[in-house]
Amino acid sequence: MSEHDYDLVVIGSGPGGQKAAIAGAKLGKRVAVVDRHDMVGGVCVNTGTIPSKTLREAVLYLTGMSQRELYGASYRVKQDITISDLNARTQHVIGREVQVVRAQLARNQVDLLTGTASFVDPHTIAVQGLNRGERHTVTTDKVVIATGTRPARPEQVDFDEARVLDSDEVLALDAIPSSLVVVGAGVIGIEYASMFAALGSRVTVVEQRERMLDFCDPEIVESLKFHLRDLAVTFRFGEKVVNVDVSENGTVTTLASGKRIPAAAVMYSAGRTGATDALALDKAGLSADKRGRLSVDEHYRTGVEHIYAVGDVIGFPALAATSMDQGRLAVYHAFGEPARELTALQPIGIYTIPEISYCGATEAELTSSAVPYEVGLARYRELARGAIVGDAYGMLKLLVSTEDRKLLGVHLFGTGATDLVHIGQAVMACGGTVDYLVDTVFNYPTLSEAYKVAALDATNKIRELGRFDT
């Protein structure tokens, strides 16, 4: 038996922490997870991924957005949508997910220690309960830090939880704002901008850079911008916010160019910072960077041999999906369990309205690397399923090597994009060619047929090129 109370203590119960704890339990280790009572499931379940994506589904359903192609632009499931309508669905899903996390930890005999964790020394962790007097310590052989992140809040901004908000606080609004300024056109900012625009808010997006989502395919991003503009979203690129005045009547956002934008509320999406300030990292021999993030090696080990870190707190890619596998792999490495590393081919999903997803290379990357390729396109309006679901704007783009016909990238925009991307991901991961998609029978009518349409488009273009080579 170890001299410690536990073989493994995981700080944080989000996707990375939960999977780390369960992986340790499956290896027969004594495991505990430390997290606050109101944060079981982590940021992902309580303030981030799950509530924001549930909010998106509620917006899509109640506004009737996906059915307007069929029933007209004025179609709505509910005419007067309130915050209560949106929160009802969100709270239901959050409650269910919290219970799922609790049940999984209990089923695997993982102790859930309720409170805020901090290091006493490298092997000792204090757990501070809700009441200041409730404090106890546990010792452990290994530690996994999976505390996640919180919204970054610029020091010069006076956040008030009512008019000037961060991306967490926007979920607690008392009413749907008639107008909204979103500062920052990153993933979170654009997701919320599209949701509130769908609800009828007049949204203005302010971004210092000249482009948004510059890691995505430009054609896909242009399609998104077109649809957001159709929802009355105004974009102010290359602009910097210098001041936000707040009054009883709302806010006025002043830009460096002199423009002034009145709105009911302002939401800042200025990135995220690691939730490590309460951990007393120095007592464990660790330190975080200015964004609160921890540095790790290829096995997710920090500078202290027995302490690992996973998830958003270690930075890019900061996705729930990758965090889960990072947690599992960190524990395998910690206890000497053989493990295969994650494949480099990982999908990206952006839950805007409409949604975006991609996997593999972009056209810009292939061009800069001098890789010859051809493009295959399929538009949802060409598919029977596209007409059935009322999506006439969706599209799928395949990037195909003209040398060996292998699939190099898949880019989607529209209904089901974040699900459909995995077909292309699987083909690429197996080294498949475009011919597999051409020769495969897809169910009819489905959106998956877009792969065959795009594959035929690409192969026809490649065949045409071949005529000039003979």
C-alpha positions in Angstrom: 0.0 0.0 0.0 1.1 3.5 -0.8 2.0 5.8 2.1 -0.4 8.4 0.6 -4.2 8.6 1.0 -4.7 8.3 -2.8 -2.7 7.0 -5.8 -4.2 9.9 -7.9 -5.9 13.1 -7.1 -7.5 15.0 -10.0 -8.1 18.7 -9.6 -11.2 19.5 -11.7 -14.1 17.4 -12.9 -14.4 18.7 -16.5 -13.9 16.5 -19.6 -10.1 16.1 -19.0 -10.4 15.6 -15.2 -13.3 13.2 -15.4 -11.6 10.9 -18.0 -8.3 11.0 -16.1 -10.0 9.9 -12.9 -11.9 7.1 -14.6 -8.7 5.9 -16.4 -7.0 5.8 -13.0 -9.8 3.8 -11.5 -9.8 1.3 -14.4 -6.1 0.7 -13.6 -7.1 -0.2 -10.1 -5.8 2.9 -8.5 -7.3 4.8 -5.5 -8.6 8.0 -7.1 -10.2 11.2 -5.9 -11.5 14.2 -7.8 -11.7 17.7 -6.2 -14.1 20.3 -7.5 -16.7 22.8 -6.2 -20.2 21.6 -5.5 -21.6 23.9 -8.1 -19.0 23.0 -10.7 -19.2 19.2 -11.0 -18.7 18.6 -14.7 -16.4 21.6 -14.9 -16.7 24.6 -17.1 -17.7 22.4 -20.0 -21.0 21.3 -18.4 -21.8 24.4 -16.3 -20.8 27.6 -18.1 -19.1 26.7 -21.4 -19.7 24.0 -24.0 -22.9 22.3 -22.9 -24.9 25.5 -22.0 -23.8 27.4 -25.0 -24.6 24.5 -27.4 -27.9 23.9 -25.7 -28.7 27.5 -26.0 -28.0 27.3 -29.7 -30.4 24.4 -30.1 -33.1 26.2 -28.2 -32.6 29.3 -30.4 -32.8 27.2 -33.6 -36.0 25.4 -32.4 -37.9 28.4 -30.9 -37.1 30.8 -33.8 -37.9 28.2 -36.4 -34.7 29.2 -38.3 -34.2 25.9 -39.9 -37.8 25.7 -41.2 -38.0 29.2 -42.8 -36.9 27.9 -46.2 -40.1 25.8 -46.1 -42.6 27.9 -44.3 -41.4 31.5 -45.0 -39.3 34.1 -43.4 -41.9 35.0 -40.8 -42.2 31.4 -39.4 -41.5 31.0 -35.7 -42.4 28.3 -33.2 -42.8 30.9 -30.5 -43.4 34.6 -31.2 -42.2 36.1 -27.9 -39.1 34.2 -26.9 -37.9 35.0 -23.4 -34.7 34.2 -21.5 -36.8 31.8 -19.4 -37.7 29.8 -22.5 -34.0 29.4 -23.3 -32.9 28.8 -19.8 -35.5 26.0 -19.2 -33.8 23.8 -21.8 -30.3 24.8 -20.8 -30.8 24.0 -17.1 -32.5 20.7 -17.9 -29.5 19.6 -20.0 -26.9 20.9 -17.4 -28.7 19.0 -14.6 -28.7 15.8 -16.6 -25.0 16.1 -17.5 -24.0 16.8 -13.9 -25.9 13.6 -12.8 -24.1 11.6 -15.6 -20.7 12.8 -14.3 -21.6 12.0 -10.7 -22.9 8.6 -11.6 -19.8 7.7 -13.7 -17.4 8.7 -10.9 -19.5 6.8 -8.3 -19.7 3.7 -10.5 -15.9 3.7 -10.8 -15.5 4.2 -7.1 -13.8 7.6 -7.5 -14.2 9.8 -4.4 -15.6 13.3 -5.1 -14.1 15.7 -2.7 -16.2 18.9 -2.7 -14.4 22.2 -2.4 -11.6 24.3 -3.8 -8.2 22.6 -4.1 -4.8 24.2 -3.4 -1.3 22.7 -2.9 0.3 22.5 0.6 3.3 20.7 -0.9 3.9 18.7 -4.0 2.1 15.6 -2.6 -0.4 17.3 -0.3 -3.6 19.0 -1.4 -5.9 21.1 0.8 -9.6 21.1 0.1 -11.5 24.2 1.2 -15.2 23.6 1.6 -18.0 26.1 1.2 -17.7 27.2 4.8 -14.3 28.6 5.7 -13.9 26.2 8.6 -14.3 23.2 6.3 -10.7 22.5 5.3 -9.0 19.2 5.2 -5.9 17.8 3.4 -5.2 14.7 1.4 -1.9 13.2 0.2 -1.4 11.6 -3.2 1.2 9.9 -5.2 0.2 11.5 -8.6 -1.7 14.7 -9.4 -3.5 15.7 -12.6 -4.4 19.4 -12.9 -7.5 19.8 -15.0 -8.9 23.1 -13.8 -9.9 24.5 -17.2 -10.2 28.2 -17.9 -12.4 31.2 -17.4 -13.1 34.2 -19.6 -10.2 36.7 -19.8 -11.3 40.1 -18.5 -9.3 43.1 -19.7 -8.4 45.3 -16.7 -9.6 48.5 -18.3 -13.1 47.1 -18.8 -15.7 47.6 -16.0 -17.8 44.4 -16.1 -21.1 44.8 -14.3 -22.9 41.5 -15.0 -25.8 43.5 -16.5 -24.6 45.8 -19.4 -21.0 44.8 -19.8 -20.5 41.1 -19.8 -18.1 38.3 -20.4 -19.1 35.1 -22.2 -20.0 33.3 -18.9 -22.2 36.2 -17.7 -24.1 36.4 -21.0 -25.8 33.1 -20.0 -27.3 34.8 -17.0 -29.0 37.8 -18.8 -32.4 38.8 -17.5 -33.7 39.5 -20.9 -32.8 39.1 -24.6 -31.0 42.4 -25.5 -32.5 44.4 -28.3 -29.0 45.2 -29.5 -25.6 43.8 -28.6 -22.0 44.7 -29.3 -19.6 41.7 -29.4 -16.0 42.6 -28.8 -13.8 39.9 -30.4 -14.6 37.7 -33.5 -13.1 34.5 -32.2 -15.0 31.2 -32.0 -16.9 32.1 -28.8 -17.7 35.7 -29.9 -19.0 34.6 -33.3 -21.0 31.7 -31.8 -22.9 34.1 -29.5 -23.2 36.8 -32.1 -25.0 34.3 -34.4 -27.3 33.1 -31.6 -28.4 36.6 -30.6 -28.8 37.7 -34.2 -31.1 34.7 -34.7 -33.1 35.8 -31.7 -33.6 39.2 -33.3 -31.0 41.3 -31.6 -29.1 43.9 -33.7 -25.6 42.6 -33.3 -22.3 44.5 -34.1 -19.1 42.5 -34.0 -15.9 44.5 -33.4 -12.6 42.9 -34.1 -9.0 44.3 -34.2 -7.9 41.9 -36.9 -8.9 42.3 -40.5 -10.4 38.8 -40.7 -12.3 36.4 -38.4 -11.7 32.7 -38.0 -8.5 33.0 -40.1 -7.7 29.3 -39.4 -10.7 28.2 -41.4 -11.3 28.0 -45.1 -11.9 31.5 -46.4 -14.7 30.4 -48.7 -16.5 28.8 -45.7 -16.0 31.9 -43.6 -17.3 34.2 -46.3 -20.4 32.0 -46.5 -20.9 32.4 -42.7 -20.4 36.2 -42.9 -23.0 36.4 -45.7 -25.6 34.6 -43.6 -24.8 36.6 -40.5 -25.1 39.8 -42.5 -28.5 38.5 -43.7 -29.4 38.3 -40.0 -28.5 42.1 -39.7 -25.1 41.5 -38.1 -22.7 44.4 -38.7 -18.9 43.7 -38.8 -16.3 46.3 -37.8 -12.9 44.7 -38.7 -9.6 46.5 -38.0 -11.3 48.4 -35.2 -10.3 48.7 -31.5 -12.6 49.5 -28.6 -11.3 52.4 -26.5 -14.2 53.0 -24.2 -17.6 51.7 -23.1 -20.0 54.2 -21.5 -22.8 52.7 -19.4 -26.1 54.4 -18.5 -29.6 53.4 -17.5 -30.5 53.5 -21.2 -27.8 51.1 -22.3 -24.2 51.4 -23.5 -22.2 53.4 -26.0 -19.1 51.7 -27.4 -16.4 54.1 -28.7 -13.9 52.8 -31.2 -10.4 54.2 -31.9 -11.6 55.4 -35.3 -14.2 57.6 -33.6 -17.2 55.5 -34.3 -19.7 55.2 -31.5 -22.1 52.2 -31.3 -25.2 52.3 -29.1 -26.4 49.0 -27.7 -28.4 47.5 -24.9 -25.3 45.4 -23.8 -21.7 44.7 -24.6 -20.2 41.2 -24.5 -16.4 40.8 -24.4 -14.9 37.7 -25.9 -11.2 38.3 -25.2 -10.0 34.8 -25.0 -9.7 32.7 -21.9 -7.2 32.4 -19.0 -6.3 29.3 -17.0 -8.0 28.8 -13.7 -4.8 28.3 -11.7 -4.6 31.3 -9.4 -6.1 29.5 -6.4 -3.9 26.4 -6.6 -0.9 27.8 -4.8 1.3 26.4 -7.5 4.4 27.7 -6.0 4.1 25.3 -3.1 4.2 22.5 -5.6 7.2 23.9 -7.4 5.1 25.1 -10.4 4.3 28.4 -12.1 1.9 29.5 -14.7 2.3 31.9 -17.6 0.6 35.2 -17.8 -2.5 33.6 -19.1 -2.6 31.1 -16.2 -1.6 28.2 -18.4 0.8 25.4 -17.5 3.6 24.0 -19.7 3.7 20.2 -20.2 5.8 17.8 -22.2 4.6 15.3 -24.8 3.2 13.1 -22.0 1.4 16.0 -20.3 3.9 16.0 -17.4 4.6 19.4 -15.9 8.0 20.5 -14.6 7.3 18.4 -11.4 7.7 14.7 -12.2 4.5 13.4 -10.6 2.2 16.3 -11.5 0.4 16.3 -14.9 -1.9 18.8 -16.5 -4.5 18.4 -19.2 -7.3 20.3 -21.0 -7.7 24.0 -21.6 -5.3 24.8 -18.8 -2.4 23.7 -21.0 -3.6 25.8 -24.0 -4.2 24.8 -27.6 -6.3 23.1 -28.9 -8.4 23.7 -25.7 -11.3 21.5 -26.9 -13.5 19.3 -24.7 -12.9 16.4 -27.2 -9.1 16.5 -27.0 -9.2 17.2 -23.3 -10.9 13.9 -22.6 -8.1 11.9 -24.4 -5.4 14.0 -22.8 -6.7 13.1 -19.4 -6.8 9.4 -20.2 -3.3 9.5 -21.7 -1.8 11.5 -18.9 -2.8 8.9 -16.4 -1.6 6.0 -18.6 1.8 7.7 -18.7 1.8 8.5 -15.0 1.3 4.9 -14.1 3.4 3.3 -16.9 0.5 1.9 -18.8 1.2 1.5 -22.6 -0.6 4.0 -24.7 -0.8 5.2 -28.3 -0.6 8.9 -28.8 -3.5 10.9 -30.3 -3.6 11.1 -34.1 -2.6 14.5 -35.4 -5.7 14.5 -37.6 -8.4 16.2 -35.4 -11.6 17.8 -36.3 -12.6 21.4 -35.5 -16.2 22.3 -34.9 -17.7 25.9 -34.6 -21.3 26.0 -33.4 -22.4 29.2 -35.2 -25.7 29.4 -37.0 -25.1 27.8 -39.5 -22.3 25.6 -38.1 -18.8 25.1 -39.5 -16.5 22.1 -39.2 -13.3 21.0 -40.9 -10.5 18.4 -40.7 -7.2 18.2 -42.5 -5.5 20.9 -44.6 -6.8 24.1 -45.9 -6.3 25.4 -49.4 -3.9 28.1 -48.1 -1.8 25.4 -46.4 -1.6 23.2 -49.4 -0.8 26.2 -51.7 2.0 27.4 -49.4 3.4 23.9 -49.2 3.3 23.5 -53.0 1.0 20.5 -52.8 -1.1 20.0 -56.0 -4.7 19.5 -55.3 -8.2 19.7 -56.8 -11.4 20.9 -55.2 -14.7 18.9 -55.1 -17.8 20.8 -54.1 -21.3 19.7 -53.1 -24.1 22.0 -52.2 -27.0 21.0 -50.0 -29.5 22.4 -52.4 -28.4 19.6 -54.8 -29.4 17.0 -52.2 -32.9 15.8 -51.6 -32.2 15.8 -47.9 -31.1 19.4 -48.1 -34.6 20.3 -49.4 -36.3 18.1 -46.8 -34.5 19.8 -43.9 -34.8 23.3 -45.4 -31.1 23.9 -45.9 -30.4 25.4 -49.3 -27.1 27.1 -48.3 -25.0 24.3 -46.9 -21.9 23.1 -48.7 -19.1 20.5 -48.5 -15.7 21.0 -49.9 -13.2 18.2 -50.5 -9.5 18.8 -51.1 -8.0 16.0 -53.1 -4.4 15.3 -54.1 -4.0 15.2 -57.9 -0.9 13.0 -57.5 -2.2 10.0 -55.5 -5.9 11.0 -55.2 -5.8 10.9 -51.4 -8.2 13.1 -49.4 -6.3 16.0 -47.9 -9.0 18.1 -46.3 -12.7 18.3 -45.7 -14.6 21.6 -45.0 -18.3 21.9 -44.2 -20.8 24.7 -43.7 -24.4 24.1 -42.8 -26.7 21.6 -41.0 -24.9 18.7 -39.3 -21.4 19.9 -40.3 -19.9 18.9 -37.0 -21.2 15.4 -37.4 -20.6 14.9 -41.1 -16.9 15.9 -40.8 -16.1 12.6 -39.2 -16.7 10.7 -42.4 -14.0 12.6 -44.1 -11.8 12.3 -41.0 -12.1 8.5 -41.0 -11.2 8.3 -44.7 -8.2 10.5 -44.3 -7.0 8.8 -41.1 -7.0 5.5 -43.0 -5.1 7.0 -45.9 -8.2 6.6 -48.2 -8.6 8.1 -51.6 -11.4 10.0 -53.2 -12.3 6.8 -55.1 -13.5 5.3 -51.8 -16.2 8.0 -51.6 -17.1 7.6 -55.3 -17.5 3.8 -55.0 -19.3 3.8 -51.7 -23.1 3.7 -51.5 -24.6 6.3 -49.1 -28.1 6.1 -47.7 -30.7 8.1 -49.7 -31.8 10.8 -48.9 -29.1 11.9 -46.5 -26.7 14.9 -46.1 -23.9 12.3 -46.2 -24.5 12.0 -49.9 -22.6 15.3 -50.2 -19.4 13.3 -50.0 -20.3 11.4 -53.1 -21.3 14.5 -55.0 -18.1 16.3 -54.0 -16.0 13.3 -54.8 -17.5 12.9 -58.2 -16.9 16.7 -58.8 -13.3 16.3 -57.8 -12.6 13.1 -59.9 -14.3 14.6 -62.9 -11.9 17.6 -62.7 -8.9 15.4 -62.2 -10.0 13.3 -65.3 -10.2 16.5 -67.3 -6.7 17.5 -66.2 -5.5 14.0 -67.2 -6.6 14.6 -70.8 -3.9 17.3 -71.1 -1.2 15.1 -69.7 -1.6 12.4 -72.5 
